[in-house]
Each structure stands twice: as C-alpha cells, then as structure tokens.
C-alpha cells in the first residue's frame, strides 16, 4: 500500500486546489479553495462556462459595484458546486480577506455565499466558510455556527488563534504548516529542519495535543505544506489539506506510515489550560513574532489575490 493510501486510513485527506481534473484523479474526501486557487483554475478552458454563467447571474445587480461582488461570489459558488460533484464531503469557500476585521461584514458575506449554494440545491452541511483567524473572525464564526453555517478558520499560526477558534465552536481550523517553516528558515538563517523538528509540524502538534486534552470538538486540518515529510509527521491529524504535487509524491512513495498524532496519548499529557479573553488573545499573537507577521502578511496577500481575480473578471466582462 502506498503512503497516501495508508495516510487516508488515519487522516481525512483534503485536496488543496480548484483544479477539477486533479480532484478527479486523487479522489479526496473534501476540497479547499481560495482566491489564488480560483484565479489559477479560471485560466483553464473548462472553467469558461462557470465564469460565463456567473456573469449572466450577476447582471441582475443594480450597479457595477454590486455586479462585481455578485460575480465573484457566484464564481466561487459555481466552482464549489463543480467540486462537490466529485468529492463525498465538503468544500471550503473563502470570505474576502478584506473583511478580516469586520464581524458583521464577514457574517453577511458568509450568509450570501450559503444562500447562493442553497439556491443551487447544495446543503449548508457540505460547505465550510473560510474566515481569517483574527479576533473578529472568531466572533463571526461563533455567530455563524449558531446559524448552522460551518466555519474553517484559516491563516492560523498560533495556539492563541486555535483556542479562540475552538471556543467559538468553529467546525475546523487550518494551521499553516509551511508558512511557519518559511518564517523560521528566514529568521534563523537555516536551510531546513529534520521533519520532527520542523517548526510548523511542532506548532500543529502542540495545537492537536491541547485540543484533544481539553475535548474541543473543533477539528484540526494541517495546511500549506512545503514537503511531504511535514505531511507524514502529522499522520493522525484530523484532516490534512494537500496540494496535487504532494498527493502525487505520496501516491508514488512506498514504506510504512506510522501514526504520529494520537488523541489517547494527548489526554495523558500534563498541559496547562489557558484562559483566553480578547486582551490575552491580542497579547499572545503580538508576542509571537512569527504569528503576528504571518497573519498580517497572509491577510494582505489573500486580499491582493482577491483584487487580482476581481480585476481579471472586470476586464474580461467589461464591468464598470
């Protein structure tokens, strides 16, 4: 049995792409998307009908700004619906990163996306709304989960963000393993780390142990990998979202895949509980340079990707 098939026996494998052909090939349980993945996907001819249908739908808007917003939302939902034809589980659809500090704006955007999915006959149980793991993102998730809208907390780099998300009862968190590694390599001037000492792996392992120790229901989905060794060091994590490149490497790799993360062992660990209010959250994130810098950078870059996609659609369909 190859390493990918072994991994699937202990961890839910999610594909990190908007590429329908890749999803068909690897048969994942779930899929995740974001503006940069959608931007890459729409360069392919297969996506042209999804774009054109989204444009036709958007023409009901009252003005150019509203049309642009509706076009973006509908395109994300159209791609999500295509993906859901191919996966048995869920698809993650992202709230615009420019709403990362806007509780009400995030809630309204999530509701709009869910309404579009439900109009297409897709149950909200099959959708995860991606929100940035800011303090405001957690507050939005708390309200959305009460409405039965499930949330995937993204751009997550620290235990404080993870705890806030779990206490908001978010369905899922996505700690960014590879981006943590990137920061430490640059900061410490090293080429790399042994897999078990990888700072991204250690961060997710710490979060996993904390969640299982204190019985949080929020699931952990490691994301943003730089090599397949990071993935294998997190075997046993609730979920892992993996790009097609590393899915292919794991598919071709032979050898045993030992379980690295075990909830039973976590429960036996001596881990202190952290009481978390807004002041504590903001201090903990600020006090951890990597988390502070990567969260800010991630929000900026996701916002740029959304604007790039928006501009492409504006030019393509001559809006505004």
C-alpha positions as CSV (number, residue, x, y, z in Angstrom):
1,X,0.0,0.0,0.0
2,X,1.4,3.4,-0.9
3,X,1.9,6.1,1.6
4,X,-1.1,8.1,0.5
5,X,-3.5,5.2,1.0
6,X,-2.0,4.5,4.4
7,X,-2.4,8.1,5.4
8,X,-6.1,8.0,4.3
9,X,-6.7,5.3,6.9
10,X,-5.9,7.6,9.8
11,X,-6.5,11.1,8.5
12,X,-9.1,12.7,6.2
13,X,-7.3,13.8,3.1
14,X,-8.4,17.1,1.5
15,X,-7.2,18.4,-1.8
16,X,-5.9,22.0,-1.8
17,X,-6.9,23.0,-5.3
18,X,-9.7,24.4,-7.5
19,X,-8.5,22.1,-10.4
20,X,-11.3,19.8,-11.2
21,X,-9.0,17.3,-13.1
22,X,-6.8,17.0,-10.1
23,X,-9.8,16.3,-7.9
24,X,-11.0,13.6,-10.2
25,X,-7.5,12.0,-10.2
26,X,-6.9,11.8,-6.4
27,X,-10.4,11.1,-5.0
28,X,-10.1,13.2,-1.8
29,X,-12.8,13.4,0.8
30,X,-13.0,17.2,0.8
31,X,-11.6,20.1,-1.1
32,X,-10.5,23.7,-0.2
33,X,-10.3,26.8,-2.4
34,X,-9.2,30.4,-2.1
35,X,-8.9,33.4,-4.5
36,X,-5.4,32.4,-5.7
37,X,-6.5,28.8,-6.5
38,X,-9.7,30.1,-8.2
39,X,-7.5,32.5,-10.2
40,X,-5.3,29.7,-11.4
41,X,-8.3,27.5,-12.2
42,X,-10.1,30.0,-14.4
43,X,-7.1,30.2,-16.8
44,X,-8.3,26.7,-18.0
45,X,-10.9,26.4,-20.7
46,X,-13.0,24.0,-18.6
47,X,-13.9,26.9,-16.3
48,X,-15.1,29.3,-19.0
49,X,-18.8,28.1,-18.7
50,X,-18.7,28.6,-14.9
51,X,-17.4,32.2,-15.4
52,X,-20.0,33.0,-18.1
53,X,-22.8,31.6,-16.0
54,X,-21.7,33.7,-13.0
55,X,-21.5,36.8,-15.3
56,X,-25.1,36.2,-16.5
57,X,-26.3,35.7,-13.0
58,X,-24.5,38.9,-11.9
59,X,-26.4,41.1,-14.4
60,X,-29.4,41.3,-12.1
61,X,-27.3,43.6,-9.8
62,X,-28.3,47.3,-9.6
63,X,-24.9,48.8,-10.3
64,X,-21.3,47.9,-11.3
65,X,-20.0,47.5,-7.8
66,X,-22.9,45.2,-6.8
67,X,-22.4,43.3,-10.0
68,X,-18.7,42.7,-9.3
69,X,-19.4,41.5,-5.8
70,X,-22.2,39.1,-7.1
71,X,-20.0,37.9,-9.9
72,X,-17.1,37.0,-7.5
73,X,-19.5,35.2,-5.1
74,X,-21.3,33.3,-7.8
75,X,-18.0,32.2,-9.4
76,X,-16.7,30.9,-6.1
77,X,-20.0,29.0,-5.6
78,X,-20.1,27.7,-9.2
79,X,-16.6,26.3,-8.7
80,X,-17.6,24.9,-5.3
81,X,-20.6,23.1,-6.8
82,X,-18.5,21.5,-9.5
83,X,-16.1,20.3,-6.9
84,X,-18.9,18.9,-4.8
85,X,-19.9,16.6,-7.7
86,X,-16.5,14.9,-7.3
87,X,-16.0,14.7,-3.5
88,X,-18.2,12.9,-1.0
89,X,-17.5,15.5,1.7
90,X,-17.3,19.3,1.9
91,X,-15.8,22.2,0.0
92,X,-14.3,25.3,1.7
93,X,-15.2,28.7,0.3
94,X,-13.4,31.8,1.4
95,X,-14.8,35.1,2.7
96,X,-12.9,38.0,1.2
97,X,-9.8,38.7,3.3
98,X,-10.6,42.4,3.2
99,X,-13.3,41.6,5.8
100,X,-10.9,40.0,8.2
101,X,-11.5,42.7,10.9
102,X,-15.2,43.2,10.1
103,X,-17.5,40.9,12.2
104,X,-20.8,42.0,10.6
105,X,-19.3,42.1,7.1
106,X,-18.0,38.6,7.5
107,X,-21.3,37.2,8.7
108,X,-23.2,38.9,5.8
109,X,-20.7,37.6,3.2
110,X,-21.0,34.0,4.6
111,X,-24.8,34.2,4.6
112,X,-24.7,35.4,0.9
113,X,-22.4,32.5,-0.1
114,X,-24.6,30.0,1.7
115,X,-27.7,31.4,0.1
116,X,-26.1,31.0,-3.4
117,X,-25.2,27.4,-2.6
118,X,-28.7,26.6,-1.3
119,X,-30.1,28.2,-4.4
120,X,-28.1,25.6,-6.3
121,X,-29.5,22.8,-4.2
122,X,-26.4,22.3,-2.0
123,X,-27.0,21.8,1.7
124,X,-25.0,24.1,4.1
125,X,-23.7,20.9,5.7
126,X,-21.4,20.4,2.7
127,X,-19.9,23.9,2.9
128,X,-17.2,25.3,5.1
129,X,-16.9,29.1,5.2
130,X,-13.3,30.1,5.5
131,X,-12.6,33.1,7.8
132,X,-9.2,34.6,8.8
133,X,-8.3,33.6,12.4
134,X,-8.4,37.2,13.8
135,X,-10.3,38.0,16.9
136,X,-13.1,39.4,14.7
137,X,-13.0,36.2,12.6
138,X,-13.6,34.1,15.7
139,X,-16.6,36.3,16.8
140,X,-18.1,35.9,13.3
141,X,-17.6,32.2,13.4
142,X,-19.4,32.0,16.8
143,X,-22.5,33.6,15.3
144,X,-22.3,31.7,12.0
145,X,-22.0,28.3,13.8
146,X,-25.2,29.2,15.8
147,X,-27.0,29.6,12.4
148,X,-25.7,26.2,11.2
149,X,-23.1,27.7,8.9
150,X,-19.9,25.8,9.4
151,X,-16.6,27.6,9.5
152,X,-13.0,26.8,8.6
153,X,-10.6,29.2,10.3
154,X,-7.7,29.9,8.0
155,X,-4.4,31.9,8.3
156,X,-3.8,30.3,11.7
157,X,-0.3,30.3,13.1
158,X,-0.6,30.1,16.8
159,X,-2.1,28.4,19.8
160,X,-4.0,31.6,20.8
161,X,-5.7,31.7,17.4
162,X,-6.5,28.0,17.7
163,X,-8.0,28.3,21.2
164,X,-10.1,31.3,20.2
165,X,-11.5,29.4,17.2
166,X,-12.3,26.3,19.3
167,X,-14.0,28.4,22.0
168,X,-16.1,30.0,19.2
169,X,-17.0,26.4,18.3
170,X,-15.7,26.7,14.7
171,X,-16.0,23.4,12.9
172,X,-12.4,23.4,11.6
173,X,-9.1,25.2,11.9
174,X,-6.4,25.2,9.2
175,X,-2.9,25.9,10.8
176,X,-0.4,26.8,8.1
177,X,2.5,24.5,8.5
178,X,4.6,25.6,5.6
179,X,4.3,29.3,6.1
180,X,5.5,28.8,9.7
181,X,8.5,26.9,8.3
182,X,9.2,29.7,5.9
183,X,9.3,32.3,8.7
184,X,11.7,30.3,10.8
185,X,14.1,29.4,8.0
186,X,14.4,33.1,7.1
187,X,14.5,34.2,10.8
188,X,17.2,31.7,11.8
189,X,19.1,31.6,8.5
190,X,18.8,27.9,8.0
191,X,18.1,25.7,5.0
192,X,15.7,23.4,6.8
193,X,15.0,21.2,9.8
194,X,14.6,17.5,10.5
195,X,10.9,16.6,9.9
196,X,10.1,16.1,13.6
197,X,11.8,19.5,14.5
198,X,10.0,21.4,11.7
199,X,8.5,24.5,13.5
200,X,5.2,24.1,11.5
201,X,4.9,20.5,12.5
202,X,5.6,21.3,16.1
203,X,3.0,24.1,16.1
204,X,0.3,21.8,14.8
205,X,1.3,19.0,17.1
206,X,1.0,21.4,20.1
207,X,-2.5,22.5,19.0
208,X,-3.5,18.9,18.4
209,X,-2.5,17.9,21.9
210,X,-4.2,20.9,23.5
211,X,-7.5,20.3,21.7
212,X,-7.6,16.6,22.5
213,X,-6.5,17.1,26.1
214,X,-9.5,19.5,26.7
215,X,-12.0,17.8,24.4
216,X,-12.6,20.6,21.9
217,X,-14.9,19.5,19.1
218,X,-13.2,21.7,16.6
219,X,-11.2,19.6,14.1
220,X,-7.6,20.4,13.0
221,X,-6.6,20.4,9.4
222,X,-2.9,20.9,8.7
223,X,-2.4,23.1,5.6
224,X,0.2,24.9,3.4
225,X,2.9,22.2,3.2
226,X,6.4,22.6,1.8
227,X,7.3,18.9,1.6
228,X,5.8,15.5,2.0
229,X,7.8,14.9,5.2
230,X,5.8,17.6,7.0
231,X,2.6,15.8,6.0
232,X,3.8,12.4,7.2
233,X,4.9,13.9,10.6
234,X,1.3,14.9,11.1
235,X,-0.2,11.4,10.3
236,X,-3.2,11.0,12.6
237,X,-4.2,14.7,12.4
238,X,-8.0,15.0,12.0
239,X,-7.6,16.3,8.4
240,X,-4.7,17.4,6.1
241,X,-5.2,19.6,3.0
242,X,-2.6,18.7,0.4
243,X,-1.7,20.1,-3.0
244,X,-1.8,17.8,-6.0
245,X,2.0,17.9,-6.2
246,X,2.4,16.3,-2.8
247,X,-0.5,13.9,-3.3
248,X,1.3,12.6,-6.3
249,X,4.6,12.2,-4.3
250,X,2.8,10.3,-1.5
251,X,1.0,8.2,-4.1
252,X,4.3,7.1,-5.6
253,X,6.0,6.6,-2.2
254,X,6.3,3.1,-0.6
255,X,7.0,2.3,3.1
256,X,5.3,2.3,6.4
257,X,3.4,5.4,7.6
258,X,3.4,5.4,11.5
259,X,0.7,7.3,13.3
260,X,2.3,10.5,14.9
261,X,-0.7,12.1,16.5
262,X,-2.9,10.1,18.9
263,X,-5.8,11.6,20.9
264,X,-5.4,8.9,23.7
265,X,-1.8,10.0,24.3
266,X,-2.7,13.7,24.3
267,X,-5.2,13.1,27.1
268,X,-2.5,11.7,29.3
269,X,-0.2,14.8,28.9
270,X,0.3,17.5,31.5
271,X,-0.9,20.6,29.6
272,X,-2.0,23.8,31.4
273,X,-5.3,25.3,30.3
274,X,-5.0,28.9,29.0
275,X,-7.9,31.3,29.9
276,X,-8.4,33.4,26.8
277,X,-10.1,36.7,26.6
278,X,-9.6,39.4,23.9
279,X,-6.7,41.1,25.7
280,X,-4.9,37.8,26.2
281,X,-5.5,36.8,22.6
282,X,-4.1,40.0,21.2
283,X,-1.1,39.9,23.5
284,X,-0.3,36.3,22.8
285,X,-0.5,36.8,19.0
286,X,1.5,40.0,19.2
287,X,4.1,38.4,21.5
288,X,4.8,35.7,18.9
289,X,6.6,37.5,16.1
290,X,6.0,34.7,13.6
291,X,2.3,34.5,14.2
292,X,1.9,38.3,14.2
293,X,3.9,38.8,11.0
294,X,2.5,35.8,9.1
295,X,-1.2,36.6,10.0
296,X,-0.7,40.2,8.7
297,X,1.2,39.1,5.6
298,X,-1.4,36.4,4.9
299,X,-4.3,38.8,5.1
300,X,-2.6,41.3,2.8
301,X,-1.7,38.6,0.2
302,X,-5.2,37.0,0.2
303,X,-6.6,40.5,-0.2
304,X,-4.3,41.1,-3.2
305,X,-5.3,37.7,-4.7
306,X,-9.0,38.6,-4.4
307,X,-8.3,42.0,-6.0
308,X,-6.3,40.4,-8.9
309,X,-9.2,38.0,-9.5
310,X,-11.7,40.8,-9.4
311,X,-9.7,42.9,-11.9
312,X,-9.4,39.9,-14.2
313,X,-13.2,39.4,-14.2
314,X,-13.8,43.2,-14.6
315,X,-11.6,43.3,-17.7
316,X,-13.0,40.0,-19.1
317,X,-16.6,41.1,-18.8
318,X,-16.1,44.8,-19.2
319,X,-17.7,45.8,-15.9
320,X,-17.6,49.3,-14.6
